[in-house]
Amino acid sequence: MTFISEKIINRKKRYYLEKSVRLPNGKIKKISVYLRGYDKDKNYSELKDYNKILEEKVKKIIIDAFSRKYKTSHVFDEKNLKKLEEIRLGYKKIISKLTKSQLKDVLDKFTINFTYESNAIEGNSLTLKDVTFIILEDKVLKGKDLREIYETLNTRKAIEWIFFNKLKINHKNIIKLHEILVENTGISTGYKKIPNFLIGRNIKTTLPERVEEEMDKLIEWYNKVDNIHPLQKAAIFHGKFEKIHPFEDGNGRVGRLLINIMLLSTEYSPLIIRKTQRMRYFHALEAFDNNHYDNLYRFLFKKYKDTYNKFFKIYVKYI
């Protein structure tokens, strides 16, 4: 909350526009801007220029503080960490200014785009127009594969669950997410009972009898580590999750939604991986399998920036 304070300095009254912000370490920092020539009887709305100056100071301090919170790496260097914080603040500002109807509209548009792209990566043949009709009209299209229609409806349910609940990363939520996504598609729920294979990737997935143990380790790691950026954590988790491949089917779709659970739970904007980037995405995962993490880091970092700039910022521009 912004307020005006009065101070006596060298026996003269001085006025400051101030705001208190909470830093990552939990401490409260007061940030102020001197109101040169301020008159108490002046209309507060005339202070908009000072408000802009104060907001820029607040933004810089928050970005600097949050970027210092995380360990730097080759991809997640100081420059990129600051960019991520800038986007986080921009996303929060966009969401806070939307009306209820606008928020519903942007969520509908995100759901349509994410559902179409994520399912298309796995071979779903529905067009963007088909997906739009199914999600907005909640109607079944004649002549379309029923499983693909259910995949679309299920992804919508999953996204609504993700957006309206601050979810933790644990076995219960991961299994529930899978159950939502594969409902009425004939796929077994729960962790896999028989081995599965990755087409086009020269790696063996985790055997069924070891899935729970490996998922335990991954979940414990995720909830314990707090010195690396949430997007970097999400990238590592995603790479390891896809390598485990814990479910009979639907692992890719679950994994991409888990990335967004991790981002949304830490107030970062969600991302969309486009079907046109399918091969780059798979190559990044293959490199991750061989312990070359930077490809996946760069890929998800770019998808994060692209989704914010080409979806959320564009949406605000045209409302």
C-alpha positions as semicolon CSV with decimal commas, in nm:
position;residue;x (nm);y (nm);z (nm)
1;M;0,000;0,000;0,000
2;T;0,131;0,345;-0,096
3;F;0,116;0,634;0,154
4;I;0,257;0,983;0,215
5;S;0,480;1,041;0,517
6;E;0,590;1,367;0,674
7;K;0,940;1,417;0,814
8;I;1,120;1,711;0,977
9;I;1,470;1,757;0,832
10;N;1,676;2,065;0,925
11;R;1,359;2,212;1,079
12;K;1,175;2,187;0,750
13;K;0,885;1,964;0,665
14;R;0,950;1,719;0,388
15;Y;0,702;1,480;0,231
16;Y;0,770;1,136;0,086
17;L;0,566;0,890;-0,115
18;E;0,638;0,550;0,043
19;K;0,562;0,184;0,005
20;S;0,662;-0,118;0,212
21;V;0,754;-0,442;0,036
22;R;0,841;-0,787;0,166
23;L;1,174;-0,922;0,044
24;P;1,254;-1,291;-0,018
25;N;1,424;-1,318;0,325
26;G;1,099;-1,215;0,492
27;K;1,218;-0,868;0,591
28;I;1,008;-0,558;0,518
29;K;1,180;-0,275;0,330
30;K;1,035;0,074;0,306
31;I;1,096;0,246;-0,028
32;S;1,037;0,618;-0,070
33;V;1,043;0,903;-0,321
34;Y;1,090;1,265;-0,214
35;L;0,795;1,484;-0,313
36;R;0,965;1,804;-0,414
37;G;0,742;2,109;-0,360
38;Y;0,457;1,894;-0,230
39;D;0,146;2,070;-0,100
40;K;-0,074;1,875;0,144
41;D;-0,384;2,019;-0,019
42;K;-0,275;1,893;-0,358
43;N;-0,499;1,633;-0,519
44;Y;-0,343;1,290;-0,474
45;S;-0,416;1,196;-0,836
46;E;-0,170;1,464;-0,945
47;L;0,109;1,255;-0,796
48;K;0,093;0,998;-1,077
49;D;0,444;1,085;-1,200
50;Y;0,583;1,023;-0,852
51;N;0,385;0,697;-0,835
52;K;0,556;0,581;-1,153
53;I;0,899;0,667;-1,008
54;L;0,818;0,482;-0,686
55;E;0,687;0,175;-0,870
56;E;1,005;0,159;-1,079
57;K;1,217;0,176;-0,762
58;V;1,006;-0,096;-0,601
59;K;1,030;-0,312;-0,913
60;K;1,410;-0,278;-0,932
61;I;1,460;-0,362;-0,564
62;I;1,231;-0,667;-0,582
63;I;1,394;-0,792;-0,903
64;D;1,744;-0,751;-0,756
65;A;1,644;-0,918;-0,428
66;F;1,474;-1,217;-0,590
67;S;1,748;-1,269;-0,848
68;R;2,006;-1,285;-0,565
69;K;1,797;-1,548;-0,389
70;Y;1,885;-1,816;-0,643
71;K;2,207;-1,989;-0,735
72;T;2,334;-1,882;-1,077
73;S;2,429;-2,119;-1,357
74;H;2,537;-2,098;-1,721
75;V;2,178;-2,049;-1,842
76;F;2,022;-1,907;-1,526
77;D;2,277;-1,629;-1,492
78;E;2,214;-1,293;-1,322
79;K;2,075;-1,135;-1,638
80;N;1,825;-1,415;-1,703
81;L;1,723;-1,439;-1,338
82;K;1,637;-1,069;-1,344
83;K;1,441;-1,118;-1,665
84;L;1,241;-1,398;-1,503
85;E;1,159;-1,175;-1,204
86;E;1,058;-0,892;-1,435
87;I;0,815;-1,127;-1,611
88;R;0,682;-1,256;-1,277
89;L;0,599;-0,901;-1,167
90;G;0,449;-0,820;-1,506
91;Y;0,227;-1,128;-1,493
92;K;0,107;-1,046;-1,140
93;K;0,023;-0,694;-1,250
94;I;-0,170;-0,817;-1,555
95;I;-0,374;-1,069;-1,354
96;S;-0,448;-0,819;-1,075
97;K;-0,598;-0,569;-1,320
98;L;-0,831;-0,812;-1,499
99;T;-1,201;-0,812;-1,420
100;K;-1,369;-1,146;-1,339
101;S;-1,500;-1,177;-1,694
102;Q;-1,159;-1,088;-1,842
103;L;-0,987;-1,339;-1,613
104;K;-1,229;-1,609;-1,727
105;D;-1,169;-1,512;-2,089
106;V;-0,790;-1,525;-2,060
107;L;-0,812;-1,860;-1,879
108;D;-1,038;-1,997;-2,154
109;K;-0,795;-1,880;-2,423
110;F;-0,496;-2,024;-2,235
111;T;-0,680;-2,353;-2,186
112;I;-0,763;-2,377;-2,557
113;N;-0,407;-2,300;-2,665
114;F;-0,237;-2,525;-2,409
115;T;-0,478;-2,814;-2,470
116;Y;-0,442;-2,802;-2,846
117;E;-0,062;-2,773;-2,841
118;S;0,008;-3,026;-2,563
119;N;-0,224;-3,292;-2,707
120;A;-0,097;-3,231;-3,062
121;I;0,258;-3,305;-2,944
122;E;0,133;-3,654;-2,854
123;G;-0,040;-3,703;-3,191
124;N;-0,394;-3,580;-3,120
125;S;-0,539;-3,485;-3,462
126;L;-0,801;-3,230;-3,348
127;T;-0,751;-2,882;-3,496
128;L;-0,738;-2,561;-3,294
129;K;-1,091;-2,487;-3,422
130;D;-1,209;-2,829;-3,300
131;V;-1,058;-2,775;-2,955
132;T;-1,209;-2,426;-2,931
133;F;-1,555;-2,563;-3,011
134;I;-1,527;-2,851;-2,762
135;I;-1,402;-2,632;-2,476
136;L;-1,627;-2,330;-2,526
137;E;-1,942;-2,513;-2,640
138;D;-1,886;-2,834;-2,441
139;K;-2,020;-3,032;-2,737
140;V;-1,900;-3,349;-2,908
141;L;-1,802;-3,312;-3,272
142;K;-1,940;-3,565;-3,520
143;G;-1,691;-3,786;-3,698
144;K;-1,408;-3,716;-3,451
145;D;-1,218;-3,973;-3,247
146;L;-1,394;-4,005;-2,911
147;R;-1,068;-4,061;-2,724
148;E;-0,926;-3,736;-2,865
149;I;-1,240;-3,552;-2,756
150;Y;-1,207;-3,689;-2,404
151;E;-0,838;-3,591;-2,400
152;T;-0,949;-3,235;-2,477
153;L;-1,225;-3,223;-2,216
154;N;-0,998;-3,383;-1,957
155;T;-0,717;-3,133;-2,017
156;R;-0,964;-2,849;-1,963
157;K;-1,064;-3,002;-1,626
158;A;-0,698;-3,045;-1,532
159;I;-0,611;-2,683;-1,613
160;E;-0,906;-2,552;-1,412
161;W;-0,792;-2,766;-1,118
162;I;-0,439;-2,631;-1,150
163;F;-0,535;-2,263;-1,180
164;F;-0,779;-2,257;-0,889
165;N;-0,572;-2,460;-0,642
166;K;-0,222;-2,394;-0,514
167;L;-0,106;-2,753;-0,552
168;K;0,186;-2,925;-0,385
169;I;0,412;-3,169;-0,564
170;N;0,336;-3,507;-0,407
171;H;0,227;-3,857;-0,510
172;K;-0,141;-3,784;-0,443
173;N;-0,162;-3,477;-0,669
174;I;0,050;-3,630;-0,947
175;I;-0,166;-3,944;-0,957
176;K;-0,487;-3,737;-0,940
177;L;-0,366;-3,520;-1,229
178;H;-0,310;-3,835;-1,435
179;E;-0,655;-3,969;-1,341
180;I;-0,817;-3,645;-1,461
181;L;-0,627;-3,650;-1,790
182;V;-0,698;-4,013;-1,884
183;E;-1,061;-4,041;-1,768
184;N;-1,275;-4,234;-2,022
185;T;-0,976;-4,301;-2,249
186;G;-0,915;-4,664;-2,153
187;I;-0,577;-4,595;-1,991
188;S;-0,500;-4,753;-1,654
189;T;-0,462;-4,510;-1,367
190;G;-0,199;-4,516;-1,096
191;Y;0,168;-4,592;-1,153
192;K;0,240;-4,837;-1,434
193;K;0,219;-5,212;-1,383
194;I;0,402;-5,313;-1,702
195;P;0,718;-5,163;-1,862
196;N;0,684;-4,891;-2,126
197;F;0,920;-4,755;-2,389
198;L;1,010;-4,418;-2,540
199;I;0,991;-4,412;-2,917
200;G;1,282;-4,226;-3,073
201;R;1,483;-4,197;-2,749
202;N;1,765;-4,438;-2,673
203;I;1,693;-4,479;-2,305
204;K;1,518;-4,728;-2,080
205;T;1,240;-4,602;-1,858
206;T;1,216;-4,703;-1,492
207;L;1,083;-5,053;-1,431
208;P;0,734;-5,069;-1,270
209;E;0,864;-5,215;-0,943
210;R;1,100;-4,918;-0,896
211;V;0,867;-4,635;-1,003
212;E;0,739;-4,543;-0,656
213;E;1,094;-4,541;-0,515
214;E;1,224;-4,318;-0,796
215;M;0,924;-4,085;-0,773
216;D;0,981;-4,066;-0,395
217;K;1,339;-3,949;-0,456
218;L;1,231;-3,696;-0,720
219;I;0,949;-3,549;-0,508
220;E;1,173;-3,531;-0,201
221;W;1,442;-3,352;-0,404
222;Y;1,191;-3,102;-0,542
223;N;1,045;-3,013;-0,203
224;K;1,387;-2,990;-0,036
225;V;1,586;-2,775;-0,282
226;D;1,515;-2,401;-0,257
227;N;1,830;-2,232;-0,385
228;I;1,766;-2,269;-0,758
229;H;1,508;-2,082;-0,962
230;P;1,157;-2,238;-0,988
231;L;1,184;-2,264;-1,368
232;Q;1,519;-2,443;-1,338
233;K;1,371;-2,677;-1,075
234;A;1,074;-2,741;-1,303
235;A;1,310;-2,822;-1,591
236;I;1,510;-3,072;-1,384
237;F;1,193;-3,230;-1,245
238;H;1,043;-3,254;-1,594
239;G;1,351;-3,418;-1,742
240;K;1,371;-3,676;-1,461
241;F;0,995;-3,735;-1,461
242;E;0,989;-3,809;-1,834
243;K;1,287;-4,042;-1,790
244;I;1,102;-4,236;-1,517
245;H;0,782;-4,238;-1,727
246;P;0,576;-4,349;-1,425
247;F;0,240;-4,405;-1,598
248;E;0,121;-4,651;-1,862
249;D;0,042;-4,356;-2,094
250;G;-0,008;-3,979;-2,071
251;N;0,334;-3,905;-1,920
252;G;0,411;-3,616;-2,155
253;R;0,080;-3,442;-2,091
254;V;0,112;-3,492;-1,714
255;G;0,471;-3,370;-1,720
256;R;0,390;-3,048;-1,907
257;L;0,106;-2,968;-1,666
258;L;0,336;-3,035;-1,370
259;I;0,571;-2,766;-1,503
260;N;0,283;-2,519;-1,481
261;I;0,181;-2,637;-1,134
262;M;0,535;-2,556;-1,021
263;L;0,535;-2,215;-1,188
264;L;0,188;-2,109;-1,071
265;S;0,256;-2,221;-0,712
266;T;0,549;-1,976;-0,700
267;E;0,358;-1,690;-0,871
268;Y;0,525;-1,732;-1,211
269;S;0,321;-1,735;-1,531
270;P;0,247;-2,071;-1,697
271;L;0,403;-2,171;-2,027
272;I;0,294;-2,342;-2,347
273;I;0,511;-2,572;-2,559
274;R;0,394;-2,547;-2,920
275;K;0,358;-2,852;-3,146
276;T;0,583;-2,676;-3,400
277;Q;0,862;-2,707;-3,140
278;R;0,801;-3,079;-3,091
279;M;1,135;-3,201;-3,227
280;R;1,338;-2,936;-3,043
281;Y;1,153;-3,032;-2,727
282;F;1,228;-3,402;-2,772
283;H;1,592;-3,328;-2,857
284;A;1,623;-3,122;-2,537
285;L;1,481;-3,414;-2,336
286;E;1,720;-3,655;-2,512
287;A;2,014;-3,430;-2,424
288;F;1,889;-3,422;-2,064
289;D;1,889;-3,803;-2,062
290;N;2,262;-3,780;-2,140
291;N;2,321;-3,531;-1,853
292;H;2,333;-3,222;-2,078
293;Y;2,079;-3,009;-1,893
294;D;2,137;-2,672;-2,061
295;N;1,937;-2,759;-2,375
296;L;1,622;-2,815;-2,170
297;Y;1,695;-2,507;-1,958
298;R;1,723;-2,288;-2,270
299;F;1,419;-2,445;-2,431
300;L;1,186;-2,391;-2,133
301;F;1,329;-2,044;-2,066
302;K;1,240;-1,944;-2,422
303;K;0,892;-2,102;-2,401
304;Y;0,835;-1,915;-2,073
305;K;0,928;-1,579;-2,229
306;D;0,735;-1,650;-2,548
307;T;0,416;-1,744;-2,363
308;Y;0,428;-1,428;-2,154
309;N;0,512;-1,195;-2,444
310;K;0,297;-1,355;-2,715
311;F;0,000;-1,457;-2,503
312;F;-0,048;-1,263;-2,179
313;K;0,096;-0,928;-2,293
314;I;-0,081;-0,949;-2,628
315;Y;-0,411;-1,028;-2,455
316;V;-0,385;-0,716;-2,238
317;K;-0,292;-0,505;-2,539
318;Y;-0,620;-0,583;-2,714
319;I;-0,875;-0,572;-2,431
